[in-house]
Structure formats: structure tokens, C-alpha cells
Amino acid sequence: MPISVEAHALTETQCEAFAKVLRDAPQYRQKLADAVADGQGRLFAAHFNGQRVAIALIEENQPQLDWMVVHPATQGRGVGKDFLRLIGQQLGDTLTLPEHCQQQRAL
């Protein structure tokens, strides 16, 4: 599933634009709203056929993933893996995962 990645401004308008991707993840809708209110983080979206299919929040000053959500209809197709790789390419650095994700990968 070929996706493209785009950085977006961390704004209220973007919160609304990601409602479809976050429809089944209310805790991440709140995390996005909190990030907008705090003005902290960098927002990225994965697009497929003109539609947003994933969202990720990256730490403000380092290439560290804070959180990511992939739309339920595109899960299990490698979107998350490609999304993380493409974000790293845009940042020009290897994207690191939160500690709890690194622990799960080791299992």
C-alpha cells in the first residue's frame, strides 16, 4: 500500500481534519487536542489515494515518536511500518520508538 507522508501544522483545524482517522481512538483525539493546546510536538500524516490513513505525533526537538494511530481500515497492511520509515526520511534521522514499544518488540 504506497503512502505519502506530509508534515502538518499543530492546529485546531488539523484536529478536526484527523477526526476520521481517530474515530475509534478517543484517547488519541484527546492527546492531539492536548498537544495543540500545549503547542508541543510535530504532526505527521500518512496519505493514501488522497485520504489521511494515519497520524503520528513526534517529539518537538528530537526524532522520537510520541504516538501513532493507523485508521482501522488500513491496519495490517504495513502502513504503520512504512509511515515510521518515511517520517524518519523526512526528518533526516532514524525515528526512535517510545520505551514501551521497544520492550514489546523484544518479546
Chimera marker file (.cmm) of the C-alpha trace (Angstrom):
<marker_set name="trace">
<marker id="1" x="0.000" y="0.000" z="0.000" r="1" g="1" b="0" radius="0.5"/>
<marker id="2" x="2.009" y="3.028" z="-1.208" r="1" g="1" b="0" radius="0.5"/>
<marker id="3" x="1.595" y="6.004" z="1.095" r="1" g="1" b="0" radius="0.5"/>
<marker id="4" x="2.934" y="9.523" z="1.147" r="1" g="1" b="0" radius="0.5"/>
<marker id="5" x="3.854" y="11.453" z="4.276" r="1" g="1" b="0" radius="0.5"/>
<marker id="6" x="3.224" y="15.101" z="4.989" r="1" g="1" b="0" radius="0.5"/>
<marker id="7" x="4.026" y="17.303" z="7.980" r="1" g="1" b="0" radius="0.5"/>
<marker id="8" x="1.089" y="19.400" z="9.207" r="1" g="1" b="0" radius="0.5"/>
<marker id="9" x="0.767" y="22.401" z="11.477" r="1" g="1" b="0" radius="0.5"/>
<marker id="10" x="-0.320" y="21.540" z="15.005" r="1" g="1" b="0" radius="0.5"/>
<marker id="11" x="-3.647" y="23.429" z="14.963" r="1" g="1" b="0" radius="0.5"/>
<marker id="12" x="-7.305" y="23.043" z="15.898" r="1" g="1" b="0" radius="0.5"/>
<marker id="13" x="-8.119" y="22.749" z="12.178" r="1" g="1" b="0" radius="0.5"/>
<marker id="14" x="-5.854" y="19.713" z="11.934" r="1" g="1" b="0" radius="0.5"/>
<marker id="15" x="-7.585" y="18.155" z="14.953" r="1" g="1" b="0" radius="0.5"/>
<marker id="16" x="-10.833" y="18.320" z="13.013" r="1" g="1" b="0" radius="0.5"/>
<marker id="17" x="-9.203" y="17.044" z="9.816" r="1" g="1" b="0" radius="0.5"/>
<marker id="18" x="-7.990" y="13.906" z="11.602" r="1" g="1" b="0" radius="0.5"/>
<marker id="19" x="-11.384" y="13.048" z="13.119" r="1" g="1" b="0" radius="0.5"/>
<marker id="20" x="-11.921" y="10.174" z="10.662" r="1" g="1" b="0" radius="0.5"/>
<marker id="21" x="-8.547" y="8.549" z="11.408" r="1" g="1" b="0" radius="0.5"/>
<marker id="22" x="-9.071" y="8.940" z="15.151" r="1" g="1" b="0" radius="0.5"/>
<marker id="23" x="-12.754" y="7.951" z="15.251" r="1" g="1" b="0" radius="0.5"/>
<marker id="24" x="-12.038" y="4.663" z="17.064" r="1" g="1" b="0" radius="0.5"/>
<marker id="25" x="-9.296" y="6.101" z="19.284" r="1" g="1" b="0" radius="0.5"/>
<marker id="26" x="-10.850" y="8.754" z="21.558" r="1" g="1" b="0" radius="0.5"/>
<marker id="27" x="-7.817" y="8.744" z="23.867" r="1" g="1" b="0" radius="0.5"/>
<marker id="28" x="-5.659" y="9.894" z="20.932" r="1" g="1" b="0" radius="0.5"/>
<marker id="29" x="-8.178" y="12.557" z="19.916" r="1" g="1" b="0" radius="0.5"/>
<marker id="30" x="-7.636" y="13.940" z="23.417" r="1" g="1" b="0" radius="0.5"/>
<marker id="31" x="-3.841" y="13.575" z="23.152" r="1" g="1" b="0" radius="0.5"/>
<marker id="32" x="-3.922" y="15.531" z="19.879" r="1" g="1" b="0" radius="0.5"/>
<marker id="33" x="-6.073" y="18.252" z="21.441" r="1" g="1" b="0" radius="0.5"/>
<marker id="34" x="-3.673" y="18.428" z="24.401" r="1" g="1" b="0" radius="0.5"/>
<marker id="35" x="-0.665" y="18.721" z="22.061" r="1" g="1" b="0" radius="0.5"/>
<marker id="36" x="-2.374" y="21.575" z="20.199" r="1" g="1" b="0" radius="0.5"/>
<marker id="37" x="-3.172" y="23.347" z="23.467" r="1" g="1" b="0" radius="0.5"/>
<marker id="38" x="0.417" y="22.911" z="24.689" r="1" g="1" b="0" radius="0.5"/>
<marker id="39" x="1.939" y="23.720" z="21.301" r="1" g="1" b="0" radius="0.5"/>
<marker id="40" x="4.262" y="20.732" z="21.721" r="1" g="1" b="0" radius="0.5"/>
<marker id="41" x="5.196" y="18.225" z="19.045" r="1" g="1" b="0" radius="0.5"/>
<marker id="42" x="5.321" y="17.790" z="15.303" r="1" g="1" b="0" radius="0.5"/>
<marker id="43" x="2.334" y="16.341" z="13.467" r="1" g="1" b="0" radius="0.5"/>
<marker id="44" x="2.670" y="13.973" z="10.506" r="1" g="1" b="0" radius="0.5"/>
<marker id="45" x="0.044" y="12.280" z="8.346" r="1" g="1" b="0" radius="0.5"/>
<marker id="46" x="0.160" y="9.306" z="6.016" r="1" g="1" b="0" radius="0.5"/>
<marker id="47" x="-1.950" y="9.703" z="2.886" r="1" g="1" b="0" radius="0.5"/>
<marker id="48" x="-3.263" y="7.038" z="0.505" r="1" g="1" b="0" radius="0.5"/>
<marker id="49" x="-5.350" y="7.957" z="-2.542" r="1" g="1" b="0" radius="0.5"/>
<marker id="50" x="-5.811" y="11.478" z="-1.172" r="1" g="1" b="0" radius="0.5"/>
<marker id="51" x="-7.144" y="10.263" z="2.174" r="1" g="1" b="0" radius="0.5"/>
<marker id="52" x="-5.459" y="10.503" z="5.565" r="1" g="1" b="0" radius="0.5"/>
<marker id="53" x="-4.866" y="6.982" z="6.805" r="1" g="1" b="0" radius="0.5"/>
<marker id="54" x="-2.531" y="7.523" z="9.772" r="1" g="1" b="0" radius="0.5"/>
<marker id="55" x="-1.370" y="10.209" z="12.171" r="1" g="1" b="0" radius="0.5"/>
<marker id="56" x="1.740" y="10.498" z="14.308" r="1" g="1" b="0" radius="0.5"/>
<marker id="57" x="2.987" y="12.984" z="16.865" r="1" g="1" b="0" radius="0.5"/>
<marker id="58" x="6.760" y="13.345" z="17.076" r="1" g="1" b="0" radius="0.5"/>
<marker id="59" x="8.638" y="14.956" z="19.965" r="1" g="1" b="0" radius="0.5"/>
<marker id="60" x="9.402" y="18.633" z="19.396" r="1" g="1" b="0" radius="0.5"/>
<marker id="61" x="13.210" y="18.637" z="19.423" r="1" g="1" b="0" radius="0.5"/>
<marker id="62" x="14.199" y="15.039" z="18.744" r="1" g="1" b="0" radius="0.5"/>
<marker id="63" x="13.269" y="12.229" z="16.337" r="1" g="1" b="0" radius="0.5"/>
<marker id="64" x="11.223" y="10.348" z="18.963" r="1" g="1" b="0" radius="0.5"/>
<marker id="65" x="7.732" y="9.014" z="18.296" r="1" g="1" b="0" radius="0.5"/>
<marker id="66" x="5.249" y="10.138" z="20.939" r="1" g="1" b="0" radius="0.5"/>
<marker id="67" x="2.303" y="8.186" z="19.500" r="1" g="1" b="0" radius="0.5"/>
<marker id="68" x="0.800" y="6.959" z="16.224" r="1" g="1" b="0" radius="0.5"/>
<marker id="69" x="-2.633" y="5.795" z="15.067" r="1" g="1" b="0" radius="0.5"/>
<marker id="70" x="-3.413" y="3.959" z="11.819" r="1" g="1" b="0" radius="0.5"/>
<marker id="71" x="-7.017" y="4.039" z="10.534" r="1" g="1" b="0" radius="0.5"/>
<marker id="72" x="-8.702" y="0.669" z="11.233" r="1" g="1" b="0" radius="0.5"/>
<marker id="73" x="-9.433" y="0.055" z="7.533" r="1" g="1" b="0" radius="0.5"/>
<marker id="74" x="-5.712" y="0.191" z="6.680" r="1" g="1" b="0" radius="0.5"/>
<marker id="75" x="-4.306" y="-1.733" z="9.641" r="1" g="1" b="0" radius="0.5"/>
<marker id="76" x="-2.421" y="-4.934" z="8.898" r="1" g="1" b="0" radius="0.5"/>
<marker id="77" x="-1.133" y="-3.686" z="5.518" r="1" g="1" b="0" radius="0.5"/>
<marker id="78" x="2.261" y="-2.341" z="6.561" r="1" g="1" b="0" radius="0.5"/>
<marker id="79" x="1.085" y="1.270" z="6.729" r="1" g="1" b="0" radius="0.5"/>
<marker id="80" x="2.498" y="1.876" z="10.213" r="1" g="1" b="0" radius="0.5"/>
<marker id="81" x="5.910" y="0.451" z="9.352" r="1" g="1" b="0" radius="0.5"/>
<marker id="82" x="6.142" y="2.466" z="6.109" r="1" g="1" b="0" radius="0.5"/>
<marker id="83" x="4.832" y="5.573" z="7.863" r="1" g="1" b="0" radius="0.5"/>
<marker id="84" x="7.568" y="5.456" z="10.514" r="1" g="1" b="0" radius="0.5"/>
<marker id="85" x="10.251" y="4.858" z="7.880" r="1" g="1" b="0" radius="0.5"/>
<marker id="86" x="9.048" y="7.795" z="5.749" r="1" g="1" b="0" radius="0.5"/>
<marker id="87" x="8.842" y="10.138" z="8.751" r="1" g="1" b="0" radius="0.5"/>
<marker id="88" x="12.448" y="9.252" z="9.552" r="1" g="1" b="0" radius="0.5"/>
<marker id="89" x="13.413" y="10.060" z="5.966" r="1" g="1" b="0" radius="0.5"/>
<marker id="90" x="11.706" y="13.463" z="6.167" r="1" g="1" b="0" radius="0.5"/>
<marker id="91" x="13.433" y="14.219" z="9.457" r="1" g="1" b="0" radius="0.5"/>
<marker id="92" x="16.760" y="13.049" z="8.080" r="1" g="1" b="0" radius="0.5"/>
<marker id="93" x="17.286" y="10.856" z="11.133" r="1" g="1" b="0" radius="0.5"/>
<marker id="94" x="16.301" y="7.461" z="12.498" r="1" g="1" b="0" radius="0.5"/>
<marker id="95" x="12.997" y="7.712" z="14.320" r="1" g="1" b="0" radius="0.5"/>
<marker id="96" x="13.105" y="6.166" z="17.782" r="1" g="1" b="0" radius="0.5"/>
<marker id="97" x="10.147" y="4.488" z="19.431" r="1" g="1" b="0" radius="0.5"/>
<marker id="98" x="8.888" y="5.079" z="22.971" r="1" g="1" b="0" radius="0.5"/>
<marker id="99" x="10.369" y="2.734" z="25.572" r="1" g="1" b="0" radius="0.5"/>
<marker id="100" x="7.149" y="0.709" z="25.968" r="1" g="1" b="0" radius="0.5"/>
<marker id="101" x="7.189" y="-0.081" z="22.211" r="1" g="1" b="0" radius="0.5"/>
<marker id="102" x="10.843" y="-1.144" z="22.330" r="1" g="1" b="0" radius="0.5"/>
<marker id="103" x="10.073" y="-3.553" z="25.172" r="1" g="1" b="0" radius="0.5"/>
<marker id="104" x="7.240" y="-5.139" z="23.181" r="1" g="1" b="0" radius="0.5"/>
<marker id="105" x="9.484" y="-5.595" z="20.128" r="1" g="1" b="0" radius="0.5"/>
<marker id="106" x="11.965" y="-7.542" z="22.255" r="1" g="1" b="0" radius="0.5"/>
<marker id="107" x="9.364" y="-10.186" z="23.185" r="1" g="1" b="0" radius="0.5"/>
<link id1="1" id2="2" r="1" g="1" b="0" radius="0.2"/>
<link id1="2" id2="3" r="1" g="1" b="0" radius="0.2"/>
<link id1="3" id2="4" r="1" g="1" b="0" radius="0.2"/>
<link id1="4" id2="5" r="1" g="1" b="0" radius="0.2"/>
<link id1="5" id2="6" r="1" g="1" b="0" radius="0.2"/>
<link id1="6" id2="7" r="1" g="1" b="0" radius="0.2"/>
<link id1="7" id2="8" r="1" g="1" b="0" radius="0.2"/>
<link id1="8" id2="9" r="1" g="1" b="0" radius="0.2"/>
<link id1="9" id2="10" r="1" g="1" b="0" radius="0.2"/>
<link id1="10" id2="11" r="1" g="1" b="0" radius="0.2"/>
<link id1="11" id2="12" r="1" g="1" b="0" radius="0.2"/>
<link id1="12" id2="13" r="1" g="1" b="0" radius="0.2"/>
<link id1="13" id2="14" r="1" g="1" b="0" radius="0.2"/>
<link id1="14" id2="15" r="1" g="1" b="0" radius="0.2"/>
<link id1="15" id2="16" r="1" g="1" b="0" radius="0.2"/>
<link id1="16" id2="17" r="1" g="1" b="0" radius="0.2"/>
<link id1="17" id2="18" r="1" g="1" b="0" radius="0.2"/>
<link id1="18" id2="19" r="1" g="1" b="0" radius="0.2"/>
<link id1="19" id2="20" r="1" g="1" b="0" radius="0.2"/>
<link id1="20" id2="21" r="1" g="1" b="0" radius="0.2"/>
<link id1="21" id2="22" r="1" g="1" b="0" radius="0.2"/>
<link id1="22" id2="23" r="1" g="1" b="0" radius="0.2"/>
<link id1="23" id2="24" r="1" g="1" b="0" radius="0.2"/>
<link id1="24" id2="25" r="1" g="1" b="0" radius="0.2"/>
<link id1="25" id2="26" r="1" g="1" b="0" radius="0.2"/>
<link id1="26" id2="27" r="1" g="1" b="0" radius="0.2"/>
<link id1="27" id2="28" r="1" g="1" b="0" radius="0.2"/>
<link id1="28" id2="29" r="1" g="1" b="0" radius="0.2"/>
<link id1="29" id2="30" r="1" g="1" b="0" radius="0.2"/>
<link id1="30" id2="31" r="1" g="1" b="0" radius="0.2"/>
<link id1="31" id2="32" r="1" g="1" b="0" radius="0.2"/>
<link id1="32" id2="33" r="1" g="1" b="0" radius="0.2"/>
<link id1="33" id2="34" r="1" g="1" b="0" radius="0.2"/>
<link id1="34" id2="35" r="1" g="1" b="0" radius="0.2"/>
<link id1="35" id2="36" r="1" g="1" b="0" radius="0.2"/>
<link id1="36" id2="37" r="1" g="1" b="0" radius="0.2"/>
<link id1="37" id2="38" r="1" g="1" b="0" radius="0.2"/>
<link id1="38" id2="39" r="1" g="1" b="0" radius="0.2"/>
<link id1="39" id2="40" r="1" g="1" b="0" radius="0.2"/>
<link id1="40" id2="41" r="1" g="1" b="0" radius="0.2"/>
<link id1="41" id2="42" r="1" g="1" b="0" radius="0.2"/>
<link id1="42" id2="43" r="1" g="1" b="0" radius="0.2"/>
<link id1="43" id2="44" r="1" g="1" b="0" radius="0.2"/>
<link id1="44" id2="45" r="1" g="1" b="0" radius="0.2"/>
<link id1="45" id2="46" r="1" g="1" b="0" radius="0.2"/>
<link id1="46" id2="47" r="1" g="1" b="0" radius="0.2"/>
<link id1="47" id2="48" r="1" g="1" b="0" radius="0.2"/>
<link id1="48" id2="49" r="1" g="1" b="0" radius="0.2"/>
<link id1="49" id2="50" r="1" g="1" b="0" radius="0.2"/>
<link id1="50" id2="51" r="1" g="1" b="0" radius="0.2"/>
<link id1="51" id2="52" r="1" g="1" b="0" radius="0.2"/>
<link id1="52" id2="53" r="1" g="1" b="0" radius="0.2"/>
<link id1="53" id2="54" r="1" g="1" b="0" radius="0.2"/>
<link id1="54" id2="55" r="1" g="1" b="0" radius="0.2"/>
<link id1="55" id2="56" r="1" g="1" b="0" radius="0.2"/>
<link id1="56" id2="57" r="1" g="1" b="0" radius="0.2"/>
<link id1="57" id2="58" r="1" g="1" b="0" radius="0.2"/>
<link id1="58" id2="59" r="1" g="1" b="0" radius="0.2"/>
<link id1="59" id2="60" r="1" g="1" b="0" radius="0.2"/>
<link id1="60" id2="61" r="1" g="1" b="0" radius="0.2"/>
<link id1="61" id2="62" r="1" g="1" b="0" radius="0.2"/>
<link id1="62" id2="63" r="1" g="1" b="0" radius="0.2"/>
<link id1="63" id2="64" r="1" g="1" b="0" radius="0.2"/>
<link id1="64" id2="65" r="1" g="1" b="0" radius="0.2"/>
<link id1="65" id2="66" r="1" g="1" b="0" radius="0.2"/>
<link id1="66" id2="67" r="1" g="1" b="0" radius="0.2"/>
<link id1="67" id2="68" r="1" g="1" b="0" radius="0.2"/>
<link id1="68" id2="69" r="1" g="1" b="0" radius="0.2"/>
<link id1="69" id2="70" r="1" g="1" b="0" radius="0.2"/>
<link id1="70" id2="71" r="1" g="1" b="0" radius="0.2"/>
<link id1="71" id2="72" r="1" g="1" b="0" radius="0.2"/>
<link id1="72" id2="73" r="1" g="1" b="0" radius="0.2"/>
<link id1="73" id2="74" r="1" g="1" b="0" radius="0.2"/>
<link id1="74" id2="75" r="1" g="1" b="0" radius="0.2"/>
<link id1="75" id2="76" r="1" g="1" b="0" radius="0.2"/>
<link id1="76" id2="77" r="1" g="1" b="0" radius="0.2"/>
<link id1="77" id2="78" r="1" g="1" b="0" radius="0.2"/>
<link id1="78" id2="79" r="1" g="1" b="0" radius="0.2"/>
<link id1="79" id2="80" r="1" g="1" b="0" radius="0.2"/>
<link id1="80" id2="81" r="1" g="1" b="0" radius="0.2"/>
<link id1="81" id2="82" r="1" g="1" b="0" radius="0.2"/>
<link id1="82" id2="83" r="1" g="1" b="0" radius="0.2"/>
<link id1="83" id2="84" r="1" g="1" b="0" radius="0.2"/>
<link id1="84" id2="85" r="1" g="1" b="0" radius="0.2"/>
<link id1="85" id2="86" r="1" g="1" b="0" radius="0.2"/>
<link id1="86" id2="87" r="1" g="1" b="0" radius="0.2"/>
<link id1="87" id2="88" r="1" g="1" b="0" radius="0.2"/>
<link id1="88" id2="89" r="1" g="1" b="0" radius="0.2"/>
<link id1="89" id2="90" r="1" g="1" b="0" radius="0.2"/>
<link id1="90" id2="91" r="1" g="1" b="0" radius="0.2"/>
<link id1="91" id2="92" r="1" g="1" b="0" radius="0.2"/>
<link id1="92" id2="93" r="1" g="1" b="0" radius="0.2"/>
<link id1="93" id2="94" r="1" g="1" b="0" radius="0.2"/>
<link id1="94" id2="95" r="1" g="1" b="0" radius="0.2"/>
<link id1="95" id2="96" r="1" g="1" b="0" radius="0.2"/>
<link id1="96" id2="97" r="1" g="1" b="0" radius="0.2"/>
<link id1="97" id2="98" r="1" g="1" b="0" radius="0.2"/>
<link id1="98" id2="99" r="1" g="1" b="0" radius="0.2"/>
<link id1="99" id2="100" r="1" g="1" b="0" radius="0.2"/>
<link id1="100" id2="101" r="1" g="1" b="0" radius="0.2"/>
<link id1="101" id2="102" r="1" g="1" b="0" radius="0.2"/>
<link id1="102" id2="103" r="1" g="1" b="0" radius="0.2"/>
<link id1="103" id2="104" r="1" g="1" b="0" radius="0.2"/>
<link id1="104" id2="105" r="1" g="1" b="0" radius="0.2"/>
<link id1="105" id2="106" r="1" g="1" b="0" radius="0.2"/>
<link id1="106" id2="107" r="1" g="1" b="0" radius="0.2"/>
</marker_set>
